[in-house]
Amino acid sequence: GGAVVGQVIDTMSAINESSKKIVDIISVIDGIAFQTNILALNAAVEAARAGEQGRGFAVVASEVRSLAQRSASAAKEIKELITASVDKVDSGSKLVENAGATMAEVVASVRRVTDIVGEISAASTEQSTGIEEVNRAIVLMDESTQQNAALVEEAAAAARAMQDQAANLAQIVGIFKLKG
């Protein structure tokens, strides 16, 4: 997106430069029309001085003057159109530059979002690993608890057996009581 906006900016700049060159050319045409008009006026004056013999020349001078004035008028209209076009191109260039800046901001924002999503993904992976470790620890604790419970049962059974043996031993020892 940013590259396309850059191309549009370059194209608008090229159009702007071309328009300015056309304005320069129109100025040259306008200058030529002005000089032709002056020459036609001079020719008309000379034709008038020549009297009857200069009549045909006076008609040509009048036509040349008319063409010069029409050329000047057309050049003026073209210059006005080009000026309006240049203004529009300038305005368009500014809009495109703004769009380019906005596009750059969007691209930067997308990069930031991508970075954040990457960080979230990494954090999620880390949390998942941590949860797996906690689950393994819980399984180990459960196994240890079950082993401890079995050992407690064995110890209780052994204690009962010892108690029974102690009671038997007490009975046997009771038989051998010394009379004194």
C-alpha positions as CSV (number, residue, x, y, z in Angstrom):
1,G,0.0,0.0,0.0
2,G,2.8,2.4,0.9
3,A,4.6,1.8,-2.4
4,V,1.5,2.5,-4.4
5,V,1.0,5.8,-2.6
6,G,4.6,6.7,-3.3
7,Q,4.1,6.0,-7.0
8,V,1.0,8.2,-7.0
9,I,3.0,11.0,-5.3
10,D,5.8,10.6,-7.9
11,T,3.2,10.7,-10.8
12,M,1.5,13.8,-9.3
13,S,4.9,15.5,-9.1
14,A,5.6,14.6,-12.7
15,I,2.2,16.0,-13.8
16,N,2.9,19.2,-11.8
17,E,6.3,19.6,-13.5
18,S,4.8,19.0,-16.9
19,S,2.1,21.6,-16.2
20,K,4.7,24.1,-15.2
21,K,6.6,23.5,-18.5
22,I,3.3,24.0,-20.4
23,V,2.8,27.3,-18.6
24,D,6.3,28.3,-19.7
25,I,5.5,27.3,-23.3
26,I,2.2,29.3,-23.2
27,S,4.2,32.3,-22.0
28,V,6.4,32.0,-25.0
29,I,3.3,31.6,-27.3
30,D,1.8,34.7,-25.6
31,G,5.0,36.6,-26.2
32,I,5.1,35.6,-29.9
33,A,1.4,36.6,-30.2
34,F,2.2,40.0,-28.7
35,Q,5.2,40.6,-31.0
36,T,3.1,39.4,-34.0
37,N,0.4,41.9,-33.0
38,I,2.9,44.7,-32.9
39,L,4.3,43.7,-36.3
40,A,0.8,43.6,-37.7
41,L,0.1,47.1,-36.3
42,N,3.4,48.4,-37.9
43,A,2.5,46.6,-41.2
44,A,-1.0,48.3,-41.1
45,V,0.6,51.7,-40.5
46,E,3.0,51.1,-43.4
47,A,0.1,49.9,-45.6
48,A,-1.8,53.0,-44.8
49,R,1.2,55.1,-45.8
50,A,1.5,53.3,-49.1
51,G,-2.1,54.3,-49.8
52,E,-4.0,52.4,-52.5
53,Q,-1.0,50.2,-53.3
54,G,-0.8,49.0,-49.7
55,R,-4.5,47.9,-49.5
56,G,-3.9,44.2,-50.0
57,F,-1.0,44.4,-47.5
58,A,-3.4,46.1,-45.0
59,V,-5.9,43.2,-45.3
60,V,-3.1,40.7,-44.6
61,A,-1.8,42.8,-41.7
62,S,-5.4,43.0,-40.3
63,E,-5.7,39.2,-40.6
64,V,-2.3,38.6,-39.0
65,R,-3.3,41.0,-36.2
66,S,-6.6,39.1,-35.7
67,L,-4.7,35.8,-35.6
68,A,-2.2,37.2,-33.1
69,Q,-5.1,38.4,-30.8
70,R,-6.8,35.0,-31.1
71,S,-3.6,33.2,-30.3
72,A,-3.0,35.5,-27.3
73,S,-6.6,34.9,-26.1
74,A,-6.3,31.1,-26.6
75,A,-2.9,31.2,-24.8
76,K,-4.5,33.1,-21.9
77,E,-7.3,30.5,-21.6
78,I,-4.9,27.6,-21.8
79,K,-2.7,29.3,-19.1
80,E,-5.8,29.7,-16.9
81,L,-6.7,26.1,-17.4
82,I,-3.2,24.9,-16.7
83,T,-3.0,27.1,-13.6
84,A,-6.3,25.6,-12.4
85,S,-4.9,22.1,-13.1
86,V,-1.7,22.9,-11.3
87,D,-3.7,24.0,-8.3
88,K,-5.7,20.8,-8.4
89,V,-2.5,18.7,-8.8
90,D,-1.0,20.6,-5.8
91,S,-4.1,19.9,-3.8
92,G,-4.1,16.2,-5.0
93,S,-0.4,15.9,-4.1
94,K,-1.1,17.2,-0.6
95,L,-3.9,14.7,-0.2
96,V,-1.8,11.9,-1.5
97,E,1.1,12.9,0.8
98,N,-1.4,12.9,3.7
99,A,-2.7,9.5,2.5
100,G,1.0,8.3,2.4
101,A,1.6,9.5,5.9
102,T,-1.6,7.8,7.0
103,M,-0.6,4.6,5.2
104,A,2.8,4.7,6.9
105,E,1.0,5.1,10.3
106,V,-1.2,2.1,9.4
107,V,1.8,0.0,8.4
108,A,3.6,1.0,11.7
109,S,0.4,0.1,13.7
110,V,0.1,-3.2,11.9
111,R,3.8,-3.9,12.7
112,R,3.2,-3.0,16.4
113,V,0.1,-5.2,16.5
114,T,2.1,-8.0,14.9
115,D,4.8,-7.6,17.5
116,I,2.2,-7.6,20.3
117,V,0.6,-10.7,18.9
118,G,4.0,-12.3,18.8
119,E,4.6,-11.3,22.4
120,I,1.2,-12.7,23.4
121,S,1.9,-15.9,21.5
122,A,5.3,-16.2,23.3
123,A,3.7,-15.5,26.6
124,S,1.0,-18.1,25.9
125,T,3.6,-20.7,25.0
126,E,5.5,-19.8,28.2
127,Q,2.3,-20.0,30.3
128,S,1.4,-23.3,28.6
129,T,4.9,-24.7,29.5
130,G,4.4,-23.4,33.1
131,I,1.0,-25.1,33.3
132,E,2.5,-28.3,32.1
133,E,5.2,-28.1,34.7
134,V,2.6,-27.4,37.4
135,N,0.5,-30.4,36.2
136,R,3.6,-32.6,36.3
137,A,4.3,-31.4,39.9
138,I,0.7,-32.1,40.9
139,V,0.9,-35.6,39.4
140,L,4.2,-36.2,41.4
141,M,2.6,-34.8,44.5
142,D,-0.4,-37.1,44.0
143,E,1.9,-40.1,43.5
144,S,3.8,-39.1,46.6
145,T,0.6,-38.6,48.6
146,Q,-0.6,-42.1,47.5
147,Q,2.8,-43.6,48.4
148,N,2.6,-41.8,51.8
149,A,-0.9,-43.1,52.3
150,A,0.3,-46.6,51.5
151,L,3.2,-46.2,53.9
152,V,0.9,-44.9,56.6
153,E,-1.4,-47.9,56.2
154,E,1.7,-50.2,56.3
155,A,3.0,-48.4,59.4
156,A,-0.5,-48.6,61.0
157,A,-0.7,-52.3,60.2
158,A,2.9,-52.8,61.6
159,A,1.9,-50.8,64.7
160,R,-1.2,-53.0,65.2
161,A,1.0,-56.1,64.7
162,M,3.5,-54.8,67.3
163,Q,0.7,-54.0,69.6
164,D,-0.7,-57.5,69.3
165,Q,2.8,-59.0,69.8
166,A,3.3,-56.7,72.8
167,A,0.0,-57.9,74.3
168,N,1.0,-61.6,73.6
169,L,4.5,-60.9,75.1
170,A,2.8,-59.4,78.2
171,Q,0.7,-62.5,78.6
172,I,3.6,-64.8,78.3
173,V,5.7,-62.7,80.7
174,G,2.7,-62.7,83.1
175,I,3.0,-66.4,83.4
176,F,6.6,-66.1,84.6
177,K,5.8,-63.7,87.4
178,L,8.1,-64.2,90.3
179,K,6.7,-64.7,93.7
180,G,8.7,-63.0,96.1
